Amino acid sequence: MKPEDMIEFEVNQLLEAINFRYGYDFRDYSRASLERRILNRVSLSDLGFVSEMLPKILHEPDFFDLFLRDMSVTVTEMFREPQVFRKVRQEVFTQLKTYARVNIWHAGCATGEEVYSMAIMLKEEGLLARTRIYATDYNNHSLEIAEKGIYPAEKVKLFTQNYLASGGKASFADYYLAKFKSAKMAESLKEHITFANHNLMKDQSFAEMHLIVCRNVLIYFNPKLQDRVLGLFKESLIPRGFLLLGDKETLEFSQVKSSFEEFAAKERIFRRLIHV
Ligand SMILES: C[S@@+](CC[C@H](N)C(=O)[O-])C[C@H]1O[C@@H](n2cnc3c(N)ncnc32)[C@H](O)[C@@H]1O
């Protein structure tokens, strides 16, 4: 038997055990990066085989927490791809201004940088007071960081450059408090954000969203899970609501494709059609 067939078998068993014990179905994650991460954990834990992870996963919840952190890639930054934020500010916000109340959902918000970027733009465009932002992720460790809103001072230079490139109208320094070697985001932004654990593999939709932002999350899912998640987003959006995806993500091959129109193709902004 080829070694890779054995690994595949053992990974299948592990994923089944995780689903049985914790209700997280990682069988719908992109296989290659999943296997790479599992093998990395095998080596970091001084184990010989993937199957040796099985009893630890089943009987040690702390080991499962470690596994969850391994699986979750939390790379992010403020105003990541500034031109996308610029487009949202210039074109999506014009539409959002026509509503008395605005709901925004950031799904897979990681450590929150994207969410604070949105809050800053909303504030500058006079929309923050009427907006509630829901920021969710299934990784509690990242959510804790997001909720605190404290970031290393050495990242502020990049964040400031991105902010300016995205069309920022004031000074990025207006939005954080410098403390020792960190930057703490302003309470006036936080007041409008609700952080919550939400697992796109199994949890339900939200209601009445005007804009959903889910960038660089679907790339980790297989087409079946992508369809589930995009279905959730369709259900959660009001008719004419907006969906913003990451630059490698698309609705092209999904079941919901016909329910959306392209609003800004280059920036991956889609708009829900009214009657489908
Ligand atoms: C690369 S980060 C993206 C962060 C941010 N959206 C951005 O583009 O800068 C991917 C995030 O998706 C989250 N994620 C992965 N699977 C998830 C799931 N099933 N439910 C909720 N969040 C998930 C990870 O925990 C991680 O924080």
The ligand as a Gaussian input file, in Angstrom:
#p B3LYP/6-31G(d) Opt

LIG

0 1
 C       -7.670000      34.180000       6.467000
 S       -8.824000      34.584000       7.693000
 C       -9.741000      35.866000       6.913000
 C       -9.816000      37.111000       7.734000
 C      -10.466000      38.314000       7.063000
 N      -11.782000      37.996000       6.585000
 C       -9.602000      38.825000       5.933000
 O       -9.862000      38.513000       4.765000
 O       -8.647000      39.562000       6.193000
 C       -9.917000      33.175000       7.655000
 C      -10.818000      33.091000       8.886000
 O      -11.895000      32.177000       8.601000
 C      -12.220000      31.526000       9.807000
 N      -12.968000      30.285000       9.542000
 C      -12.512000      29.151000       8.939000
 N      -13.468000      28.208000       8.961000
 C      -14.555000      28.771000       9.589000
 C      -15.845000      28.287000       9.929000
 N      -16.223000      27.048000       9.640000
 N      -16.704000      29.125000      10.548000
 C      -16.330000      30.400000      10.858000
 N      -15.109000      30.902000      10.576000
 C      -14.245000      30.098000       9.950000
 C      -10.854000      31.254000      10.426000
 O      -10.961000      30.973000      11.810000
 C      -10.113000      32.558000      10.111000
 O      -10.221000      33.455000      11.172000

